Amino acid sequence: MPTSRLEAFSDGVLAIIITIMVLELQIPEGHDLGALISTAGSGLLTYLLSFVYIGIYWNNHHHMFQATEHVTGGVLWANLHLLFWLSLLPFTTAWMDESGLARIPVVTYGINLLAAAIAYIIVQATIIRDQGPDSSLKQAVGKDRKGKISMLLYLAGVGSALLGGEQNKTWAYIGVAFFVAGAILWLVPDRRIERNISAGHGTRQP
């Protein structure tokens, strides 16, 4: 089965997720910068963080399927599993923002990020299992240090938020800082797959 339908469906879902998140932003009642900051200031920041994460997944998802020759039923279900966790980001983002970065909402957001990262790895592993250990994707992924580091950052963020209380949000802020660090880690698109395709390890037929 070609990958085109899976990619088109995934692109559509990610576009809808971004649309839902921006619709969650509150419209300021005033018409000056102060009104914007007081009404939607924190919402814009949490939206930006989640927007960057969706962009990272879209970018890496695109690269991954450039190195995928075909998809199986297992890949389809693994991809749906990934989209499920990503589709929860508008909810966890809004909850974290509306709570003023309270402990449990921040923990929930971090668990959402961690679950999405695990789901992405499952998609990746399912494709490699189907294509074999000599596939272009396997050659590109290697030991996947960035993936492992990012999951450690999510765990550190969840752990930090759990240390805090409802009154003292310092640890929650530290937890969000770990999530920001995870996004920064992936801001530069992963070029491993492009390099391997260019080097001739394998190409996908259109």
MARDODREN-716611 format. One line per 4 residues: number of its first residue (from 1); their letters; for each residue x, y, z of N, C-alpha, C, O. Coordinates in steps of 0.02 Angstrom, whole numbers. Last residue first. Layout:
REM residues N
NUM> a> X/Y/Z/X/Y/Z/X/Y/Z/X/Y/Z | ... .
REM end
This chain:
REM residues 206
206> pqrt> 387/372/-309/326/414/-306/265/375/-331/210/402/-331 | 487/267/-209/460/279/-275/396/320/-269/354/305/-227 | 612/318/-101/543/297/-107/518/314/-176/528/370/-199 | 777/249/-86/731/303/-103/661/274/-109/652/214/-119 .
202> ghga> 930/218/-1/863/196/-22/820/257/-37/827/309/-4 | 1056/258/11/1036/201/52/966/177/33/947/121/50 | 1107/370/-56/1090/310/-95/1072/250/-54/1072/194/-81 | 1128/489/0/1187/446/-5/1172/381/-41/1217/342/-56 .
198> sinr> 1000/539/6/1047/569/-41/1108/525/-52/1136/523/-107 | 954/461/112/923/454/45/970/481/-8/978/451/-61 | 1036/508/214/1040/438/194/1009/426/126/1034/386/87 | 998/642/223/1068/625/207/1073/553/183/1109/539/135 .
194> eirr> 864/630/259/882/661/196/952/643/175/965/630/116 | 880/572/386/846/534/333/864/564/265/878/526/218 | 947/673/459/977/607/450/946/569/392/981/538/352 | 902/798/491/927/788/423/952/717/409/975/703/354 .
190> dpvl> 773/864/578/819/807/579/838/790/507/796/771/467 | 768/1042/596/743/979/567/795/925/566/854/938/553 | 783/1119/749/820/1108/687/797/1042/657/804/990/690 | 701/1090/858/685/1145/814/721/1140/747/693/1156/695 .
186> wlia> 726/994/953/702/971/888/687/1028/839/663/1015/784 | 768/1066/1063/810/1011/1039/792/990/969/835/971/929 | 659/1147/1088/720/1177/1059/765/1124/1030/797/1134/978 | 575/1053/1148/556/1083/1084/617/1112/1049/626/1104/989 .
182> gavf> 645/1027/1266/632/973/1219/614/999/1150/634/970/1100 | 639/1153/1326/705/1126/1305/696/1069/1255/734/1064/1207 | 504/1156/1356/530/1204/1307/598/1180/1281/612/1185/1221 | 503/1059/1454/464/1047/1392/488/1094/1337/492/1075/1279 .
178> favg> 580/1121/1551/605/1059/1521/568/1044/1456/598/1020/1407 | 494/1226/1582/560/1241/1552/590/1179/1520/622/1184/1468 | 392/1159/1645/378/1187/1579/444/1204/1543/449/1198/1482 | 463/1130/1765/439/1076/1722/425/1101/1651/444/1068/1603 .
174> iyaw> 480/1258/1814/539/1219/1796/519/1162/1749/554/1147/1701 | 347/1286/1842/382/1327/1792/445/1291/1768/462/1292/1709 | 328/1193/1942/288/1187/1881/321/1227/1825/323/1204/1767 | 410/1243/2041/428/1180/2010/388/1167/1946/414/1135/1900 .
170> tknq> 339/1362/2072/407/1364/2046/427/1301/2010/456/1302/1956 | 217/1375/2129/219/1350/2061/289/1350/2030/298/1340/1970 | 143/1349/2277/209/1365/2250/217/1333/2181/223/1272/2175 | 12/1301/2287/26/1371/2302/94/1393/2272/100/1449/2247 .
166> eggl> 15/1168/2255/-34/1210/2222/-19/1284/2232/-37/1325/2190 | 190/1118/2239/124/1118/2270/77/1164/2232/96/1194/2182 | 312/1013/2153/283/1075/2178/215/1065/2210/186/1011/2208 | 345/891/2102/377/912/2164/344/973/2195/348/984/2255 .
162> lasg> 283/880/1980/255/841/2036/284/863/2103/252/855/2155 | 367/954/1899/300/980/1915/269/944/1975/234/975/2015 | 476/865/1893/484/931/1924/416/959/1944/409/985/1999 | 420/756/1823/446/748/1891/452/814/1927/436/818/1986 .
158> vgal> 393/817/1699/338/788/1739/360/781/1812/322/798/1858 | 525/851/1662/473/902/1669/415/878/1711/391/915/1754 | 585/727/1654/611/776/1702/560/831/1714/552/854/1771 | 511/673/1549/508/642/1615/532/690/1669/503/693/1724 .
154> yllm> 554/759/1448/483/757/1466/474/726/1536/435/751/1577 | 690/727/1445/669/795/1462/596/797/1482/578/834/1528 | 685/595/1403/712/610/1470/692/680/1492/679/691/1551 | 638/617/1275/594/582/1323/619/592/1394/579/598/1441 .
150> sikg> 750/681/1219/687/717/1225/640/683/1274/605/717/1312 | 845/578/1220/855/638/1261/790/675/1272/776/699/1327 | 789/490/1127/797/469/1196/806/529/1243/778/530/1298 | 794/568/1010/731/541/1034/734/522/1107/688/535/1146 .
146> krdk> 931/589/997/887/646/1009/819/623/1036/791/656/1080 | 980/459/971/997/493/1034/950/551/1049/931/561/1106 | 963/346/881/910/394/897/922/429/964/879/428/1008 | 1051/259/826/1035/250/897/983/299/923/960/294/980 .
142> gvaq> 979/262/665/1036/243/707/1016/229/779/969/192/791 | 900/322/566/884/330/636/944/315/681/957/352/728 | 956/284/441/952/354/461/943/363/536/974/407/566 | 944/146/437/1010/176/429/1011/248/454/1059/271/484 .
138> klss> 805/137/447/847/109/500/917/140/497/946/157/548 | 768/195/325/747/226/388/791/201/445/810/241/488 | 820/108/229/844/177/232/828/209/299/868/246/327 | 851/-58/297/811/-7/265/842/62/272/884/74/316 .
134> dpgq> 906/-166/356/948/-131/308/910/-74/272/935/-46/223 | 809/-227/434/862/-190/468/908/-151/420/945/-107/443 | 642/-202/362/703/-239/374/758/-195/403/756/-134/397 | 514/-156/345/562/-146/290/628/-181/301/667/-190/253 .
130> drii> 447/-191/462/419/-212/398/471/-208/342/471/-249/297 | 528/-132/560/515/-204/563/490/-230/496/509/-284/475 | 518/1/521/583/-33/516/574/-108/518/607/-145/481 | 382/25/553/406/31/484/472/-6/474/481/-42/424 .
126> taqv> 387/4/691/344/-38/649/365/-35/576/366/-86/542 | 472/106/734/493/36/743/451/-11/699/477/-61/674 | 393/219/702/460/210/673/482/137/676/508/110/627 | 284/198/786/275/203/713/341/187/678/343/148/631 .
122> iiya> 351/202/909/316/141/889/304/140/813/314/89/781 | 394/334/911/445/280/909/413/214/887/445/175/852 | 271/395/923/311/407/864/364/352/856/376/328/801 | 233/352/1051/194/331/994/232/341/928/227/299/883 .
118> iaaa> 328/420/1128/329/347/1127/291/321/1066/313/274/1033 | 283/551/1103/351/531/1084/357/455/1080/389/428/1034 | 156/547/1158/163/559/1087/232/537/1062/239/509/1008 | 190/527/1293/151/475/1258/156/484/1182/161/434/1146 .
114> llni> 255/648/1320/292/585/1325/256/530/1287/288/490/1252 | 151/741/1303/211/745/1261/249/679/1261/272/656/1209 | 65/694/1406/42/696/1336/101/698/1288/103/661/1238 | 144/719/1516/127/649/1500/103/644/1428/118/595/1393 .
110> gytv> 142/859/1511/205/822/1502/193/750/1484/229/721/1443 | 6/882/1536/36/905/1473/101/867/1459/113/845/1403 | -1/832/1667/-40/801/1614/-13/819/1545/-9/777/1501 | 82/923/1734/100/852/1732/64/817/1675/93/777/1638 .
106> vpir> 3/1037/1717/70/1035/1687/95/963/1682/124/944/1632 | -114/999/1789/-117/1013/1717/-48/1011/1683/-43/987/1627 | -52/985/1920/-80/927/1884/-89/941/1810/-73/897/1769 | -3/1122/1951/38/1062/1950/9/1006/1907/43/982/1861 .
102> algs> -43/1262/1843/-51/1222/1904/-17/1155/1896/-5/1133/1840 | -37/1367/1748/19/1320/1757/16/1286/1825/66/1281/1861 | -166/1420/1748/-109/1461/1770/-48/1421/1786/-10/1437/1832 | -266/1348/1696/-251/1335/1767/-197/1381/1793/-182/1381/1853 .
98> edmw> -263/1382/1564/-318/1408/1605/-307/1397/1679/-335/1433/1721 | -147/1309/1521/-150/1382/1519/-203/1410/1566/-190/1456/1604 | -182/1175/1541/-122/1202/1573/-124/1278/1575/-105/1309/1625 | -296/1169/1459/-301/1157/1531/-242/1186/1568/-249/1218/1621 .
94> attf> -242/1192/1332/-291/1239/1360/-297/1231/1435/-303/1280/1471 | -157/1079/1322/-129/1147/1317/-177/1197/1350/-156/1239/1389 | -246/974/1327/-197/980/1382/-164/1050/1381/-147/1076/1434 | -321/1002/1208/-353/997/1274/-302/1009/1330/-315/1049/1374 .
90> plls> -225/1002/1104/-267/1062/1116/-299/1061/1185/-304/1113/1218 | -171/867/1121/-132/927/1138/-174/990/1145/-161/1030/1191 | -240/760/1074/-255/782/1143/-219/846/1162/-234/876/1213 | -186/730/953/-252/763/952/-273/786/1022/-318/828/1028 .
86> lwfl> -73/659/987/-65/728/964/-131/766/965/-132/826/976 | -133/537/1021/-99/576/1073/-88/648/1051/-94/694/1092 | -185/502/893/-228/507/952/-196/551/1005/-228/596/1032 | -75/494/810/-121/549/800/-168/557/859/-189/613/874 .
82> lhln> -19/373/859/18/436/864/-30/496/859/-26/542/899 | -120/285/821/-103/291/891/-65/357/904/-77/391/953 | -111/297/683/-172/321/717/-160/330/792/-186/377/822 | 12/233/667/6/304/650/-57/334/682/-55/391/705 .
78> awlv> -22/104/703/29/140/742/25/215/729/33/255/775 | -112/76/600/-136/79/669/-86/116/714/-106/153/759 | -24/80/489/-84/123/492/-109/131/563/-125/186/584 | 68/-19/521/91/50/517/32/98/521/36/150/553 .
74> ggtv> -15/-132/511/17/-115/575/41/-43/576/34/-10/627 | -48/-133/376/-100/-121/426/-71/-101/493/-98/-58/527 | 89/-45/296/49/-104/311/-6/-85/360/-9/-28/383 | 159/52/163/133/46/231/91/-18/236/61/-41/187 .
70> heta> 317/78/79/246/59/80/224/54/153/265/51/199 | 439/144/95/418/124/29/344/106/26/311/119/-25 | 501/282/178/457/224/184/429/206/116/398/248/83 | 565/401/182/608/341/182/567/277/189/594/224/203 .
66> qfmh> 463/488/192/504/493/132/549/432/125/570/414/70 | 419/464/318/384/430/264/416/442/196/398/409/147 | 510/543/392/506/471/403/473/435/345/496/382/324 | 481/673/347/546/643/332/543/567/339/571/531/298 .
62> hhnn> 350/687/401/363/694/329/428/660/310/431/622/261 | 380/677/536/334/628/505/344/628/429/346/575/397 | 455/791/555/488/726/561/446/670/531/473/622/504 | 354/890/531/417/889/494/449/820/496/468/793/443 .
58> wyig> 255/857/624/239/859/553/302/853/511/305/815/462 | 327/872/744/301/806/725/284/803/651/297/753/617 | 354/1010/737/409/961/740/385/892/718/419/858/679 | 225/1063/739/268/1073/681/326/1024/679/344/1000/625 .
54> iyvf> 187/1025/867/151/998/810/192/1005/746/195/960/705 | 281/1104/939/283/1031/943/246/998/885/270/949/857 | 240/1233/903/307/1210/885/311/1134/887/340/1103/843 | 114/1231/962/119/1239/890/187/1215/866/192/1180/815 .
50> slly> 149/1225/1097/116/1167/1067/118/1171/991/123/1119/957 | 209/1353/1110/246/1292/1127/215/1231/1093/250/1191/1063 | 104/1438/1070/167/1437/1032/205/1373/1046/232/1342/1000 | 12/1413/1172/-5/1396/1103/58/1391/1061/65/1345/1021 .
46> tllg> 81/1467/1279/69/1395/1279/49/1371/1209/67/1315/1189 | 81/1602/1233/144/1567/1246/134/1491/1246/174/1455/1216 | -54/1634/1224/-12/1638/1164/53/1599/1173/76/1567/1126 | -90/1622/1357/-119/1577/1307/-79/1576/1244/-70/1524/1212 .
42> sgat> -27/1727/1418/-3/1660/1433/-29/1609/1383/4/1561/1366 | -104/1832/1348/-31/1828/1351/-5/1759/1363/35/1733/1324 | -238/1862/1339/-213/1805/1300/-138/1796/1304/-110/1756/1266 | -263/1964/1436/-314/1915/1416/-285/1853/1385/-305/1797/1401 .
38> sila> -148/2039/1458/-187/2016/1515/-237/1962/1497/-252/1918/1538 | -104/2064/1326/-62/2028/1373/-102/1999/1431/-93/1942/1450 | -213/2137/1273/-190/2075/1241/-150/2032/1290/-161/1972/1295 | -217/2247/1356/-275/2202/1354/-255/2135/1324/-278/2082/1346 .
34> gldh> -94/2305/1324/-107/2283/1392/-165/2233/1395/-162/2184/1431 | -110/2345/1192/-64/2290/1207/-76/2262/1277/-70/2202/1288 | -287/2375/1161/-218/2394/1169/-175/2334/1188/-201/2279/1200 | -422/2360/1166/-391/2367/1100/-319/2390/1105/-292/2420/1059 .
30> gepi> -512/2236/1268/-485/2302/1250/-452/2302/1182/-453/2252/1146 | -539/2102/1269/-595/2149/1269/-573/2219/1250/-611/2257/1220 | -457/1978/1168/-454/2033/1218/-515/2078/1212/-540/2091/1157 | -510/1813/1151/-506/1878/1117/-506/1933/1170/-550/1935/1213 .
26> qlel> -416/1668/1192/-467/1717/1209/-456/1783/1173/-399/1806/1166 | -389/1520/1099/-363/1583/1124/-420/1632/1136/-466/1638/1096 | -445/1413/1036/-449/1414/1109/-425/1480/1138/-438/1494/1197 | -410/1424/905/-478/1443/922/-489/1446/998/-536/1478/1022 .
22> vmit> -286/1367/906/-289/1439/898/-359/1465/915/-366/1521/938 | -321/1230/921/-281/1265/973/-288/1340/967/-294/1375/1018 | -388/1202/803/-424/1197/866/-386/1236/921/-417/1271/961 | -282/1216/711/-341/1260/707/-379/1260/773/-400/1313/797 .
18> iiia> -199/1111/749/-174/1179/754/-233/1229/754/-233/1277/791 | -285/1004/716/-261/1013/785/-237/1084/796/-253/1115/847 | -297/1018/577/-356/1029/620/-335/1041/692/-365/1083/726 | -167/984/540/-192/1051/524/-253/1067/568/-260/1124/591 .
14> lvgd> -164/851/581/-119/899/613/-142/971/600/-136/1014/644 | -258/797/491/-270/795/563/-227/846/599/-251/881/644 | -194/819/367/-259/849/381/-273/852/456/-298/902/481 | -80/740/380/-73/813/370/-137/848/388/-137/901/419 .
10> sfae> -141/614/388/-103/640/445/-94/715/440/-102/751/490 | -195/603/259/-238/601/317/-203/632/377/-233/671/414 | -77/607/182/-129/658/173/-175/662/233/-193/716/256 | -10/492/229/20/558/237/-32/614/231/-31/661/270 .
6> lrst> -100/391/190/-82/400/260/-54/469/272/-72/502/321 | -98/408/51/-160/419/88/-147/430/162/-178/472/194 | 40/380/18/9/445/3/-54/458/44/-63/513/69 | 106/260/27/102/301/88/61/364/79/48/400/128 .
2> pm> 32/110/-46/73/171/-46/60/214/15/10/206/50 | 42/-59/0/0/0/0/44/62/0/90/67/41 .
REM end
